[in-house]
Amino acid sequence: MRILFQLGHPAHFHLFKNTIADLQRDGHQTYILIRKKDILEDLLKQSGMTYVNILPSGKKSIFTLMLRLWRVFWFTLTRRIDVLAGSTPEVAQVAWLLRRRSVVMAEDDAAIVPQFIKAVRPFVDNYLSPVSCNNGVLEPATTHYQGFHKLAYLHPDRFTPNPTVVDKYFPHNKPYFLLRFAKLNAYHDVSASAHGINDETALALINILTPHGNVYITSERELIPELEQYRLCINPLDIHHIMAFATIYIGDSQSMAVEAAMLGTPSVRFNDFAGRIGVLEELEKKYLLTIGIPSSDPHALFQTVEDMIHTDNIRELYQARRKKMLADKIDVATYFTNFIEGLK
């Protein structure tokens, strides 16, 4: 088959890279379309994957949305694509227009991404999501699976943390804490008026953490000078190795909180999505692998971090919880591959 993947975010690179490799191994022809978004193009270049950037400017407007749709349409038509796959509305829209098969993968509940649901609802063919997701009006088109998006690349069959990668930057066996500050300007963030870790909260966290280990910050947004000194400058392909050996992950990015849970790294997320996302609720309530705290309660954040720091053998505890979670879940990349190949 000729299969097109559209990537709209750096997370999509990780989500689909193994499935794309599996499909190529099985003799299918794959194509990757992207738009400019943060470090997405850097990840593809460093991995050696071939792609086409259909929107190099990265700007968002009604015109660019229509231009993106047209370019996906034209590429699909001229390359005689059989299946479109990805986590973007164009995958469903173009497939419907050209009567091709589509597979949309998503793990945000419908209530969190109403604009996305509206954009794909009339066109969606196959909608894949974890069992913990509530897809609302898209449930009739949904196939649920026992897994999480991040297990498409962080399942132990797909990823093994390498301490020598961490040692390129700092010793992996000395305590360190990883902080993540997102922009919180994605469409689901804006629609929810999301808030996260501000500068005052970040500085307070650093005061709590530094007596117990080094602090490293990865940030989508600009940092004030007091925080800039902690910025982590690495090859972006190495971030999951660094996360795997961190003492604690703390951030306002729910995506990286899920990644930490997949790796058995204790994690705390501080934003207005606490208690609202099915995937994270399952990881928190069933597997005890992450803790969500609303941004209105910074004191709870500080106390939670203090408690985690002083928990004996916390890494062993979280690794045992991870083992229990993995026993229930699947290698999602293999599941995606098999699903797409089943569309012949």
C-alpha positions in Angstrom: 0.0 0.0 0.0 0.9 3.7 -0.3 0.4 5.2 3.1 0.6 8.9 4.0 1.3 10.1 7.5 0.6 13.8 8.3 2.6 15.1 11.4 1.5 18.4 12.9 3.5 18.3 16.2 6.8 17.0 17.5 4.8 14.4 19.5 3.6 12.9 16.3 7.1 12.1 15.2 7.6 9.9 18.2 4.0 8.5 17.9 4.4 7.3 14.4 8.1 6.7 13.8 8.0 3.0 14.7 4.8 2.3 12.8 6.3 3.9 9.7 9.5 1.8 10.1 7.4 -1.4 10.5 5.3 -0.6 7.4 8.4 0.0 5.4 9.8 -3.3 6.6 6.7 -5.0 5.4 7.1 -3.5 1.9 4.7 -0.6 2.0 5.5 2.8 0.6 5.2 5.5 3.2 5.2 9.3 2.9 5.4 12.0 5.6 3.9 15.5 5.3 4.6 18.1 8.0 4.2 21.7 8.9 6.7 23.9 10.8 6.1 23.3 14.5 8.7 23.7 17.2 11.4 21.0 16.8 9.4 18.7 14.5 11.6 19.2 11.5 14.8 18.9 13.6 13.6 15.5 14.9 13.0 14.2 11.4 16.3 15.5 10.1 18.3 13.9 12.9 16.5 10.6 12.5 17.2 10.5 8.8 13.5 10.2 7.8 12.3 11.6 4.5 9.5 14.1 4.6 7.9 17.0 2.8 7.2 20.3 4.6 3.9 21.6 3.2 3.7 24.7 5.4 7.3 26.0 6.1 6.0 29.3 7.6 4.2 27.6 10.4 1.8 30.5 10.6 -1.8 29.9 11.5 -4.7 31.6 9.7 -7.8 30.6 7.8 -5.7 30.9 4.6 -2.9 28.6 5.9 -5.5 26.1 7.1 -7.0 26.0 3.6 -3.6 25.9 2.0 -2.6 22.9 4.2 -5.8 21.1 3.3 -5.2 21.7 -0.4 -1.6 20.5 -0.3 -2.5 17.3 1.5 -5.3 16.8 -1.1 -3.0 17.4 -4.0 -0.2 15.2 -2.6 -2.7 12.4 -1.9 -4.1 12.6 -5.5 -0.8 12.8 -7.3 0.9 10.1 -5.3 -2.1 7.8 -5.5 -2.2 7.3 -1.7 -4.3 4.4 -0.4 -4.4 5.2 3.3 -4.0 8.5 5.2 -3.0 8.3 8.9 -2.2 10.7 11.6 -3.7 13.0 14.3 -4.8 15.9 12.1 -8.2 16.9 10.7 -6.8 16.9 7.1 -6.3 13.1 7.3 -10.0 12.5 7.7 -11.1 15.4 5.4 -8.9 14.5 2.4 -9.6 10.8 2.7 -13.3 11.5 2.6 -13.0 13.8 -0.4 -11.0 11.3 -2.4 -12.7 8.2 -1.1 -9.6 6.8 0.5 -9.2 5.0 3.8 -8.2 7.0 6.9 -7.0 6.3 10.3 -7.1 9.0 12.9 -5.2 8.3 16.2 -6.2 10.5 19.2 -6.0 10.2 23.0 -7.7 13.5 24.2 -11.3 13.2 25.4 -13.9 14.9 23.2 -14.6 17.4 25.9 -11.0 18.6 25.9 -10.7 19.0 22.1 -14.1 20.1 20.9 -12.7 22.0 17.8 -10.9 18.9 16.6 -14.0 16.7 17.1 -16.0 19.2 15.0 -13.4 19.2 12.3 -13.2 15.4 11.9 -16.7 14.2 12.8 -18.4 14.4 9.4 -15.4 12.7 7.7 -13.8 10.2 10.0 -13.4 6.6 8.9 -11.5 4.9 11.7 -10.8 6.6 15.0 -8.3 4.8 17.3 -7.9 5.7 21.0 -7.1 4.2 24.4 -9.9 2.5 26.4 -9.8 5.4 28.9 -10.8 8.0 26.3 -14.4 9.3 26.0 -14.8 10.3 22.4 -18.4 11.5 22.7 -20.1 11.7 19.3 -17.2 9.9 17.7 -17.7 6.7 19.7 -19.5 4.9 16.9 -16.4 5.3 14.7 -13.9 4.5 17.5 -11.9 1.4 18.1 -10.5 1.4 21.6 -7.3 -0.4 22.5 -5.5 -1.3 25.7 -2.6 1.2 25.6 -1.5 4.8 25.5 0.0 6.8 22.7 3.3 7.0 24.4 3.6 3.2 24.4 4.0 3.5 20.6 7.6 4.6 21.4 8.2 4.0 25.1 7.0 0.4 25.4 10.0 -1.7 26.5 9.9 -3.6 23.2 10.6 -0.2 21.5 12.8 1.7 24.0 15.5 0.9 26.5 16.8 3.8 28.6 20.5 4.2 28.1 22.6 5.7 30.9 25.5 6.5 28.6 23.2 9.0 26.8 22.6 10.8 30.0 26.2 10.8 30.9 27.0 12.9 27.8 25.4 15.8 29.7 25.7 14.9 33.4 26.0 11.8 35.7 22.9 9.6 35.4 23.4 8.1 38.9 23.3 11.4 40.8 19.9 12.8 41.8 18.4 15.3 39.4 15.0 16.8 38.7 13.4 17.5 35.3 11.1 20.5 35.0 8.9 21.1 31.9 7.2 24.4 31.0 4.8 24.2 28.1 3.5 27.2 26.2 -0.1 26.1 26.9 -1.3 27.7 23.7 -2.5 24.6 21.8 -6.1 24.7 20.7 -7.2 22.5 23.7 -5.2 24.7 26.1 -6.7 27.9 24.8 -10.2 26.5 24.8 -9.8 25.6 28.5 -8.0 28.8 29.5 -5.2 26.6 30.8 -2.7 27.8 33.3 0.5 26.2 34.6 3.8 26.9 36.3 4.5 30.6 36.4 7.9 32.1 37.2 7.1 32.5 40.9 6.0 28.9 41.3 9.1 27.7 39.3 11.5 29.6 41.6 9.8 28.2 44.6 10.1 24.7 43.2 13.8 25.2 42.5 14.4 26.3 46.1 12.7 23.0 47.3 14.6 20.8 44.9 18.2 22.1 44.8 19.2 20.9 48.2 18.5 17.3 47.0 19.9 17.4 43.5 20.4 19.3 40.3 17.5 20.9 38.5 17.2 20.9 34.7 14.4 22.8 32.8 13.1 22.0 29.3 10.8 24.8 28.2 8.8 25.8 25.1 8.5 29.4 26.4 11.1 32.1 27.1 12.6 31.9 30.5 13.6 34.8 32.8 17.3 35.0 33.6 16.8 33.4 37.0 15.4 30.3 35.3 17.5 30.4 32.1 20.6 29.1 34.0 18.8 25.8 34.5 17.8 25.3 30.9 18.6 21.9 29.5 20.4 22.1 26.1 20.5 18.6 24.5 19.8 16.7 21.4 16.0 16.5 21.5 16.2 12.8 20.6 17.9 12.2 24.0 15.1 13.6 26.2 13.5 10.2 27.0 16.8 8.8 28.2 17.2 11.8 30.5 13.6 11.5 31.7 14.0 7.8 32.5 16.7 8.4 35.0 15.3 11.6 36.6 14.4 11.5 40.3 11.1 13.3 39.7 9.5 15.0 36.7 7.4 18.1 37.4 5.7 20.1 34.7 2.6 21.7 33.2 2.7 19.5 30.2 0.3 16.5 30.4 2.1 14.9 27.4 5.4 14.6 29.2 3.7 13.5 32.4 2.3 10.5 30.5 5.8 9.9 29.1 7.3 9.9 32.6 4.6 7.4 33.7 5.5 5.1 30.8 9.1 5.1 32.1 8.2 4.7 35.7 9.6 8.1 36.7 7.7 9.8 39.5 5.7 12.7 38.0 3.7 15.7 39.1 1.7 17.8 36.7 0.4 21.2 37.6 -2.2 22.6 35.3 -6.0 23.1 34.8 -6.5 19.7 33.2 -6.0 17.9 36.5 -8.9 15.4 36.9 -10.3 16.0 33.4 -8.3 13.7 31.0 -9.2 10.0 30.8 -5.7 8.8 30.1 -4.1 10.7 33.0 -6.9 9.7 35.3 -6.3 6.1 34.5 -2.5 6.5 35.1 -3.2 8.4 38.4 -6.1 6.5 39.9 -5.5 3.0 38.7 -1.7 2.8 38.4 -0.6 5.6 40.8 2.0 6.7 38.3 1.4 10.4 38.2 -0.2 13.1 40.4 -2.3 16.0 39.0 -2.7 19.3 40.9 -4.8 22.3 39.7 -2.9 25.5 39.1 -5.0 27.2 41.8 -3.3 25.2 44.5 0.5 25.8 44.4 0.9 24.9 48.1 -0.4 21.4 47.3 2.2 21.2 44.5 5.0 22.2 46.9 3.8 19.7 49.6 3.5 16.9 47.1 7.0 17.5 45.8 8.4 17.6 49.4 6.6 14.3 50.2 8.0 12.6 47.1 11.5 13.8 47.8 11.3 12.2 51.3 9.7 8.9 50.1 12.2 6.1 50.6 12.9 3.9 47.5 10.5 6.0 45.4 12.2 4.9 42.2 11.7 1.2 43.0 8.1 1.9 44.0 7.3 3.6 40.7 9.1 1.0 38.7 6.9 -1.7 40.3 3.8 0.3 39.4 5.0 0.7 35.9 5.5 -3.1 35.6 1.9 -3.6 36.6 0.7 -1.1 34.0 2.8 -2.7 31.3 1.3 -6.1 32.1 -2.1 -4.7 31.1 -1.1 -2.8 28.0 0.2 -3.5 24.5 2.9 -2.3 22.1 0.9 0.4 20.4 3.2 0.8 17.4 2.5 -2.8 16.5 -1.2 -2.3 17.0 -1.2 0.7 14.6 0.8 -1.3 12.0 -1.5 -4.2 12.1 -4.6 -2.0 12.0 -3.4 -0.2 8.9 -2.3 -3.3 7.1 -5.8 -4.8 7.8 -7.3 -2.0 5.6 -6.1 -3.7 2.4 
